[in-house]
Amino acid sequence: MSVPALTTVVQPLRDIGRAALRIILRQVGGEVPDSRRVELATKLVVRESTAAPRGEWLAPTLAATCPGAR
């Protein structure tokens, strides 16, 4: 484990496998792929390695609740 815990992006491995198999089966059947790109939903998992942004552009209420944000 790392300290702090790292923010990551969860990738839908099953969906990736299904999409790959679907493409392969279509190609084996003689079809030409519609596209070379497949987009699948991902999920951002925010952990301890992500901090509040710093700077003047923060909303005043957020800046007031985040010590050291200025």
Beta strands, then each sheet from edge to edge (+ up, - down):
strand 1: 8-10
strand 2: 43-45
sheet 1: 1+ 2-
end
